[in-house]
Amino acid sequence: MSLMDVEQKYLWTVCDVDGICHCDWRLTAKGCEQEDTVKIIYIINAVISGLVGLLATWITYHRVFVLKQDIVDFRSGFFPKPRPIESMAFMGSIFNFLRMAHAIILILDAIPNQAFRSFFFEFPWQFGFGALACYFFGIAHTLSDSNKIIYDNWVRSPIIIDSICVSIISLPFITNNICAIAAGIYAIHGNIYMASKFTDALYCFWTFYTGVLAIIILYAGARLLRLLNQHIIEKSDGRVNVSKVKLGALKVQIIVFTAFICLGVFAVILGFYAAARIPITVNKTYNALIAALWTYDGAIATACIEFAIILNPRIATLASVFGSSSGTGIGKLSSSSAFASQGITSNYTTNYGNTTTLGATSTTDQKDSKWTGRGSTISSWTLTGSDATRSKIQSGDLSSPKTDTFNYRNDHQIRSRIEEEQFHYNAMTSNARAPPRNTSPTSPISPPLMDDYQYRMPDMTFNDGSTTSSATYLTQNQGHPY
């Protein structure tokens, strides 16, 4: 069915060949076949938009006034740089309050001006669209300030990112508002044909913008999650709280998934609406279905993103369904964090009490140990075997250089502490220990390791004749050695 097959005196109603008028639900909810259905949709939307708008406002207040964060950073570079969470929450609150106001206007049938209603329906969506764009471009600029290696590997050119950011956020405000206002003005003057053409052009623009941003979000989110996965391995030496990095990755994944689904659904609906607006409008079922999906898409997406922002470790356990995915998702993050939780740091004996082993003890065969001595000092250790592959990232090179060893060298203070504790140990156990035995030059131990072997504490022979190595003794007897 085309425009020639219907009677349309006003832009907000379309009457079919049987004389039944159908609502253009974007502009009115009165005097048409779907009046009751459209009013119910808008009443529910007003409530949901108000609630999620209040939560977005609270998030904005907390981030800006309590945590002292800026919404937009004007201090660095020519282009202003939006902060990811703050700008998204700010624009999200504007989006939802404007959507609530639009719903109230249609429910009460206030301001019956076609140009105003055409403009006011489209205007809030530009803030919702801009909120998602600001988040991911804010992430790019935040990474540039915190980690140059990650930023260079992700975006490589700040100028390109700044240009894309400004274009995607500003273009919908220009092109879409022009089309919406022009459609309303033509409708006021009775030129429904030109009003319909501008309406179709409007939703062609929306289809293009939402489709492009959905692809950018999917690409950027996948790369960011992969970099966070590498960051967990790189920082798995115990100096960084890996659980916080994992929680941050979970938040990113929820926002990426929500934004992609929201924009994808929006792009599909707008594409169909631009191609077949009149047939959809005169079909009662299709018109109501499109109205519900279109109306609730933004509010539900806002609620999911707000859940991700306020997510804490306790709530994160309830969202474990997101951790079952593979690829660049949290599934890989979980597997890598298992390695991170084990850690590859070595603890050392301190103040005569705390004891440990540096990798393998003397009771373990050297070829089975993942830690082997290297060089002539006790402070040089080499990680070999399969664990060496996982530790390649420790060098800071994200490209994982081809190397099989990871050298872990301690400073001279640790060596001096071990010497001091060995002296006290020898003094306290001189009555219970046999004289030290030197290693024979014909020992199978290679020459670089002989000095290190002789330097370490010798084996001990007790009064009952049993013998054990010093490393095994300290490992088996937690606490003070005497």
Secondary structure per residue as TSV (DSSP state, phi and psi in degrees):
chain	resnum	aa	ss	phi	psi
A	1	M	-	360.0	131.7
A	2	S	-	-110.1	-178.8
A	3	L	G	-65.9	-27.7
A	4	M	G	-70.6	-21.9
A	5	D	G	-88.4	-1.2
A	6	V	S	-125.8	162.8
A	7	E	B	-107.5	120.3
A	8	Q	-	-135.8	99.2
A	9	K	S	-85.8	-26.1
A	10	Y	S	-128.5	153.1
A	11	L	T	-68.1	-27.8
A	12	W	T	-90.6	-0.9
A	13	T	E	-135.7	146.7
A	14	V	E	-130.4	123.6
A	15	C	E	-106.1	130.5
A	16	D	-	-82.8	-173.9
A	17	V	T	-67.7	-19.8
A	18	D	T	-87.8	1.2
A	19	G	S	84.2	6.4
A	20	I	-	-87.1	125.3
A	21	C	E	-94.2	137.5
A	22	H	E	-117.8	144.8
A	23	C	E	-75.1	135.6
A	24	D	-	-82.9	93.0
A	25	W	T	-58.3	-17.1
A	26	R	T	-66.7	-28.4
A	27	L	T	-115.8	-20.1
A	28	T	-	-155.7	158.9
A	29	A	-	-135.8	30.0
A	30	K	S	-140.6	143.0
A	31	G	S	74.6	35.6
A	32	C	S	-148.6	175.4
A	33	E	T	-63.5	-37.0
A	34	Q	T	-97.6	25.2
A	35	E	H	-58.1	-50.4
A	36	D	H	-64.5	-43.0
A	37	T	H	-63.3	-45.1
A	38	V	H	-66.0	-38.2
A	39	K	H	-64.3	-41.8
A	40	I	H	-62.1	-43.1
A	41	I	H	-59.1	-43.3
A	42	Y	H	-74.8	-31.5
A	43	I	H	-64.6	-46.2
A	44	I	H	-62.7	-40.8
A	45	N	H	-65.9	-36.9
A	46	A	H	-62.5	-40.6
A	47	V	H	-68.0	-49.5
A	48	I	H	-63.7	-45.1
A	49	S	H	-63.0	-37.9
A	50	G	H	-64.2	-42.1
A	51	L	H	-67.1	-50.1
A	52	V	H	-69.6	-27.3
A	53	G	H	-67.3	-39.6
A	54	L	H	-63.7	-42.0
A	55	L	H	-65.2	-39.8
A	56	A	H	-64.4	-36.8
A	57	T	H	-65.8	-41.3
A	58	W	H	-63.4	-41.8
A	59	I	H	-61.3	-43.8
A	60	T	H	-61.7	-45.7
A	61	Y	H	-61.3	-44.8
A	62	H	I	-63.8	-42.7
A	63	R	I	-71.4	-38.0
A	64	V	I	-85.8	-46.3
A	65	F	I	-95.3	-28.5
A	66	V	I	-91.5	-50.3
A	67	L	S	-86.5	-4.9
A	68	K	-	60.4	43.4
A	69	Q	-	-99.1	152.1
A	70	D	-	-91.6	147.9
A	71	I	S	-76.1	-43.2
A	72	V	E	-133.1	136.6
A	73	D	E	-97.5	112.9
A	74	F	-	-98.7	2.3
A	75	R	S	-91.2	-16.8
A	76	S	S	-120.3	118.2
A	77	G	S	83.4	174.3
A	78	F	S	-74.3	-38.8
A	79	F	S	-88.7	138.2
A	80	P	-	-67.0	142.2
A	81	K	E	-112.0	112.8
A	82	P	E	-71.1	138.0
A	83	R	-	-77.3	135.8
A	84	P	H	-59.6	-56.5
A	85	I	H	-74.2	-44.0
A	86	E	H	-64.6	-47.0
A	87	S	H	-67.8	-38.0
A	88	M	H	-66.0	-43.3
A	89	A	H	-65.9	-39.5
A	90	F	H	-64.5	-50.2
A	91	M	H	-69.7	-31.4
A	92	G	H	-66.1	-37.3
A	93	S	H	-66.4	-41.6
A	94	I	H	-62.2	-44.2
A	95	F	H	-57.0	-49.0
A	96	N	H	-72.7	-35.4
A	97	F	H	-69.4	-36.8
A	98	L	H	-67.5	-38.0
A	99	R	H	-64.9	-38.4
A	100	M	H	-64.3	-42.7
A	101	A	H	-63.7	-40.5
A	102	H	H	-62.9	-41.9
A	103	A	H	-63.2	-41.4
A	104	I	H	-64.9	-39.8
A	105	I	H	-60.8	-43.1
A	106	L	H	-72.3	-36.4
A	107	I	H	-63.7	-41.7
A	108	L	H	-87.1	-6.5
A	109	D	T	56.1	46.3
A	110	A	-	-93.7	160.7
A	111	I	S	48.4	69.3
A	112	P	-	-79.2	62.2
A	113	N	-	-118.4	122.8
A	114	Q	H	-65.8	-38.0
A	115	A	H	-65.7	-43.8
A	116	F	H	-64.7	-45.9
A	117	R	H	-66.7	-36.5
A	118	S	H	-63.9	-42.5
A	119	F	H	-69.1	-43.8
A	120	F	H	-72.4	-21.7
A	121	F	H	-72.2	-38.9
A	122	E	H	-82.3	-30.9
A	123	F	H	-58.7	-45.1
A	124	P	H	-61.6	-35.1
A	125	W	H	-64.6	-25.6
A	126	Q	H	-68.6	-30.0
A	127	F	H	-74.6	-38.6
A	128	G	H	-63.7	-42.0
A	129	F	H	-63.2	-44.3
A	130	G	H	-66.1	-30.2
A	131	A	H	-62.3	-44.6
A	132	L	H	-68.2	-38.8
A	133	A	H	-65.3	-42.6
A	134	C	H	-62.7	-35.9
A	135	Y	H	-61.9	-51.4
A	136	F	H	-75.9	-31.8
A	137	F	H	-75.6	-28.8
A	138	G	H	-65.0	-38.5
A	139	I	H	-60.5	-42.1
A	140	A	H	-61.2	-43.7
A	141	H	H	-73.2	-32.5
A	142	T	H	-64.6	-42.0
A	143	L	H	-64.1	-34.1
A	144	S	H	-64.8	-30.2
A	145	D	H	-83.7	-25.7
A	146	S	H	-101.5	-31.2
A	147	N	-	-150.2	101.8
A	148	K	H	-66.9	-34.6
A	149	I	H	-64.4	-47.3
A	150	I	H	-63.3	-41.8
A	151	Y	H	-64.0	-44.3
A	152	D	H	-65.0	-35.8
A	153	N	H	-75.7	-19.4
A	154	W	H	-94.1	-58.9
A	155	V	T	-106.6	-29.4
A	156	R	S	66.6	-33.2
A	157	S	-	-133.5	105.6
A	158	P	H	-61.8	-32.5
A	159	I	H	-63.9	-41.0
A	160	I	H	-63.6	-44.7
A	161	I	H	-63.5	-43.4
A	162	D	H	-61.8	-41.0
A	163	S	H	-66.2	-44.9
A	164	I	H	-63.9	-40.3
A	165	C	H	-59.6	-52.1
A	166	V	H	-63.7	-39.3
A	167	S	H	-66.1	-48.9
A	168	I	H	-67.3	-36.2
A	169	I	H	-75.2	-38.5
A	170	S	H	-88.7	-32.7
A	171	L	H	-59.4	-44.6
A	172	P	I	-59.1	-33.8
A	173	F	I	-65.8	-28.5
A	174	I	I	-86.6	-61.7
A	175	T	I	-68.7	-44.6
A	176	N	I	-71.2	-37.3
A	177	N	H	-68.2	-36.4
A	178	I	H	-61.8	-46.6
A	179	C	H	-64.7	-42.4
A	180	A	H	-65.8	-44.6
A	181	I	H	-68.6	-41.2
A	182	A	H	-62.3	-41.5
A	183	A	H	-61.4	-41.1
A	184	G	H	-67.1	-39.9
A	185	I	H	-66.3	-44.2
A	186	Y	H	-62.4	-37.1
A	187	A	H	-65.5	-37.5
A	188	I	H	-63.2	-37.2
A	189	H	T	-85.4	4.5
A	190	G	T	84.6	5.2
A	191	N	-	-90.9	79.8
A	192	I	H	-68.6	-30.3
A	193	Y	H	-62.3	-50.7
A	194	M	H	-67.9	-34.2
A	195	A	H	-62.0	-40.4
A	196	S	H	-68.1	-37.0
A	197	K	H	-64.1	-43.3
A	198	F	H	-67.6	-33.1
A	199	T	H	-66.0	-43.1
A	200	D	H	-63.9	-40.9
A	201	A	H	-63.5	-37.6
A	202	L	H	-57.6	-45.6
A	203	Y	H	-81.9	-18.0
A	204	C	H	-67.9	-41.7
A	205	F	H	-60.5	-46.2
A	206	W	H	-62.2	-40.8
A	207	T	H	-60.7	-42.9
A	208	F	H	-65.6	-48.3
A	209	Y	H	-63.0	-47.6
A	210	T	H	-68.0	-36.7
A	211	G	H	-64.5	-43.0
A	212	V	H	-64.6	-45.7
A	213	L	H	-66.1	-35.1
A	214	A	H	-62.3	-41.6
A	215	I	H	-67.0	-42.8
A	216	I	H	-61.9	-42.7
A	217	I	H	-64.1	-43.3
A	218	L	H	-63.2	-44.4
A	219	Y	H	-65.8	-49.2
A	220	A	H	-65.7	-40.1
A	221	G	H	-65.0	-40.8
A	222	A	H	-64.1	-42.4
A	223	R	H	-68.4	-38.7
A	224	L	H	-65.6	-40.8
A	225	L	H	-65.7	-37.7
A	226	R	H	-66.1	-38.1
A	227	L	H	-69.2	-35.6
A	228	L	H	-65.6	-35.4
A	229	N	H	-61.5	-44.5
A	230	Q	H	-67.2	-33.9
A	231	H	H	-65.8	-36.2
A	232	I	H	-62.9	-44.5
A	233	I	H	-66.3	-40.7
A	234	E	H	-63.6	-34.5
A	235	K	T	-102.5	24.5
A	236	S	T	-86.1	20.2
A	237	D	T	-90.4	10.4
A	238	G	T	92.9	-9.6
A	239	R	T	-84.1	-12.2
A	240	V	S	-122.1	137.6
A	241	N	-	-73.4	101.5
A	242	V	H	-65.2	-32.4
A	243	S	H	-62.7	-34.1
A	244	K	H	-69.1	-38.6
A	245	V	H	-64.8	-40.2
A	246	K	H	-63.7	-41.5
A	247	L	H	-64.9	-40.4
A	248	G	H	-62.5	-38.7
A	249	A	H	-65.8	-37.8
A	250	L	H	-63.7	-40.9
A	251	K	H	-62.0	-44.6
A	252	V	H	-60.6	-42.3
A	253	Q	H	-64.8	-41.2
A	254	I	H	-62.8	-44.2
A	255	I	H	-67.0	-41.5
A	256	V	H	-61.6	-47.9
A	257	F	H	-62.1	-45.6
A	258	T	H	-64.2	-46.7
A	259	A	H	-64.1	-41.2
A	260	F	H	-65.6	-44.5
A	261	I	H	-64.3	-44.1
A	262	C	H	-60.0	-50.7
A	263	L	H	-68.6	-36.3
A	264	G	H	-64.1	-46.6
A	265	V	H	-61.8	-42.4
A	266	F	H	-63.0	-43.2
A	267	A	H	-64.0	-41.6
A	268	V	H	-64.8	-46.2
A	269	I	H	-62.2	-44.9
A	270	L	H	-66.9	-35.3
A	271	G	H	-62.6	-45.9
A	272	F	H	-63.8	-40.6
A	273	Y	H	-67.6	-37.8
A	274	A	H	-67.3	-33.8
A	275	A	H	-83.4	-30.5
A	276	A	S	-141.4	53.5
A	277	R	H	-66.4	-44.3
A	278	I	H	-67.1	-49.7
A	279	P	H	-59.0	-36.6
A	280	I	H	-67.0	-40.2
A	281	T	H	-66.2	-39.0
A	282	V	H	-83.2	-5.3
A	283	N	-	-97.5	117.1
A	284	K	H	-61.7	-43.8
A	285	T	H	-68.4	-49.9
A	286	Y	H	-63.0	-39.2
A	287	N	H	-63.2	-43.5
A	288	A	H	-68.5	-39.0
A	289	L	H	-64.9	-46.9
A	290	I	H	-62.5	-40.0
A	291	A	H	-62.3	-43.0
A	292	A	H	-67.7	-48.0
A	293	L	H	-61.6	-45.8
A	294	W	H	-64.0	-43.0
A	295	T	H	-70.8	-43.6
A	296	Y	H	-87.6	-11.1
A	297	D	H	-57.9	-48.6
A	298	G	H	-69.1	-40.7
A	299	A	H	-67.1	-42.2
A	300	I	H	-66.8	-40.9
A	301	A	H	-62.0	-40.4
A	302	T	H	-61.0	-43.5
A	303	A	H	-62.9	-41.8
A	304	C	H	-65.3	-40.7
A	305	I	H	-68.4	-38.7
A	306	E	H	-63.9	-37.3
A	307	F	H	-60.0	-41.5
A	308	A	H	-65.4	-37.7
A	309	I	H	-67.5	-42.3
A	310	I	T	-88.6	7.0
A	311	L	-	-63.8	135.4
A	312	N	-	-125.3	170.7
A	313	P	H	-55.9	-34.5
A	314	R	H	-69.5	-43.2
A	315	I	H	-69.0	-30.3
A	316	A	H	-61.9	-28.1
A	317	T	G	-65.9	-26.6
A	318	L	G	-78.0	-16.0
A	319	A	G	-102.9	28.4
A	320	S	G	-66.4	-12.7
A	321	V	G	-61.5	-27.8
A	322	F	G	-73.1	-16.2
A	323	G	G	-87.3	-0.4
A	324	S	G	-88.8	-4.8
A	325	S	-	-78.0	163.8
A	326	S	-	-115.4	-168.5
A	327	G	T	77.6	-126.1
A	328	T	T	-92.3	10.7
A	329	G	S	-87.0	-162.3
A	330	I	H	-72.3	-16.8
A	331	G	H	-58.8	-45.0
A	332	K	H	-69.2	-35.4
A	333	L	H	-63.9	-36.8
A	334	S	H	-68.5	-40.3
A	335	S	H	-67.8	-37.7
A	336	S	H	-72.7	-30.4
A	337	S	H	-71.1	-21.8
A	338	A	H	-63.3	-40.5
A	339	F	H	-66.6	-38.8
A	340	A	H	-66.7	-35.8
A	341	S	H	-68.5	-28.8
A	342	Q	H	-69.7	-38.0
A	343	G	-	75.8	158.6
A	344	I	-	-127.6	22.1
A	345	T	-	-87.9	153.0
A	346	S	-	-110.6	126.6
A	347	N	-	-90.0	151.1
A	348	Y	-	-123.4	159.4
A	349	T	-	-65.0	130.7
A	350	T	B	-132.6	130.6
A	351	N	T	49.5	45.3
A	352	Y	T	67.0	4.5
A	353	G	T	-121.2	-57.9
A	354	N	B	-75.9	131.0
A	355	T	-	-127.2	152.9
A	356	T	-	-165.4	178.5
A	357	T	-	-120.5	148.2
A	358	L	S	-88.6	81.8
A	359	G	S	83.7	-116.8
A	360	A	S	-94.4	147.4
A	361	T	-	-87.9	177.2
A	362	S	T	-72.7	-10.8
A	363	T	T	-84.5	-6.8
A	364	T	S	-102.7	139.3
A	365	D	-	-63.5	139.1
A	366	Q	G	-63.0	-34.1
A	367	K	G	-71.9	-19.6
A	368	D	G	-92.5	-7.0
A	369	S	-	-88.8	142.2
A	370	K	S	-85.5	-10.7
A	371	W	E	-114.4	127.8
A	372	T	E	-130.9	146.7
A	373	G	E	-69.6	148.7
A	374	R	-	-146.9	133.9
A	375	G	S	87.5	-167.5
A	376	S	S	-103.6	4.9
A	377	T	S	-123.5	158.5
A	378	I	T	-75.3	-12.6
A	379	S	T	-87.1	8.0
A	380	S	E	-116.4	122.1
A	381	W	E	-135.2	149.3
A	382	T	E	-125.0	130.5
A	383	L	E	-93.0	123.0
A	384	T	-	-124.7	171.5
A	385	G	T	85.9	-158.3
A	386	S	H	-66.0	-28.3
A	387	D	H	-68.4	-22.4
A	388	A	H	-65.8	-34.7
A	389	T	H	-62.3	-39.8
A	390	R	H	-73.8	-18.0
A	391	S	T	-95.7	4.7
A	392	K	G	-60.5	-33.6
A	393	I	G	-68.5	-14.5
A	394	Q	G	-62.8	-21.7
A	395	S	G	-73.8	-8.3
A	396	G	S	91.0	-4.6
A	397	D	-	-90.3	112.0
A	398	L	T	-71.7	-12.2
A	399	S	T	-84.0	3.6
A	400	S	-	53.3	76.5
A	401	P	-	-61.3	154.8
A	402	K	S	-81.3	94.1
A	403	T	-	-144.8	150.2
A	404	D	S	-109.0	0.2
A	405	T	-	-130.0	152.8
A	406	F	E	-133.6	112.5
A	407	N	E	-87.1	128.9
A	408	Y	E	-120.4	103.7
A	409	R	E	-109.0	131.3
A	410	N	-	-92.1	162.0
A	411	D	-	-83.7	173.8
A	412	H	H	-71.3	-20.1
A	413	Q	H	-66.5	-39.5
A	414	I	H	-65.4	-40.8
A	415	R	H	-63.0	-41.7
A	416	S	H	-64.5	-36.7
A	417	R	H	-65.1	-41.4
A	418	I	H	-65.0	-39.9
A	419	E	H	-61.8	-43.0
A	420	E	H	-64.8	-42.7
A	421	E	H	-69.8	-33.0
A	422	Q	H	-64.4	-38.3
A	423	F	H	-62.7	-47.0
A	424	H	H	-64.3	-38.2
A	425	Y	H	-65.0	-45.1
A	426	N	H	-62.6	-37.1
A	427	A	H	-67.8	-36.3
A	428	M	H	-82.3	-21.8
A	429	T	T	-114.6	18.4
A	430	S	T	-64.2	-29.4
A	431	N	T	-77.9	-22.7
A	432	A	T	-104.7	5.8
A	433	R	S	-124.5	142.2
A	434	A	-	-75.0	161.4
A	435	P	-	-59.5	147.1
A	436	P	-	-58.9	144.4
A	437	R	-	-104.9	132.0
A	438	N	-	-88.8	152.1
A	439	T	-	-78.7	133.8
A	440	S	-	-68.7	143.3
A	441	P	T	-60.7	-22.2
A	442	T	T	-88.0	7.6
A	443	S	-	-61.1	145.5
A	444	P	S	-67.9	-8.1
A	445	I	S	-67.0	135.1
A	446	S	-	-67.2	152.6
A	447	P	H	-54.0	-40.8
A	448	P	H	-62.6	-22.3
A	449	L	H	-95.7	-9.0
A	450	M	H	-66.7	-44.7
A	451	D	H	-62.8	-40.1
A	452	D	H	-66.0	-37.9
A	453	Y	H	-66.3	-41.4
A	454	Q	H	-71.0	-29.0
A	455	Y	H	-72.0	-33.0
A	456	R	S	-70.3	166.4
A	457	M	-	-62.8	134.2
A	458	P	-	-74.3	171.0
A	459	D	-	-67.6	158.8
A	460	M	E	-119.7	136.6
A	461	T	E	-114.2	122.5
A	462	F	-	-92.5	172.4
A	463	N	T	-60.9	-27.2
A	464	D	T	-84.8	2.1
A	465	G	S	92.6	-7.4
A	466	S	-	-76.4	150.2
A	467	T	E	-127.9	138.6
A	468	T	E	-146.8	155.5
A	469	S	-	-80.1	158.6
A	470	S	H	-65.5	-38.4
A	471	A	H	-65.2	-42.4
A	472	T	H	-65.9	-39.1
A	473	Y	H	-62.6	-46.9
A	474	L	H	-66.6	-32.5
A	475	T	H	-70.2	-41.5
A	476	Q	H	-78.4	-24.1
A	477	N	S	-112.4	84.6
A	478	Q	-	-68.7	132.9
A	479	G	S	113.5	-156.8
A	480	H	-	-70.2	136.5
A	481	P	-	-75.5	-4.6
A	482	Y	-	-133.7	360.0
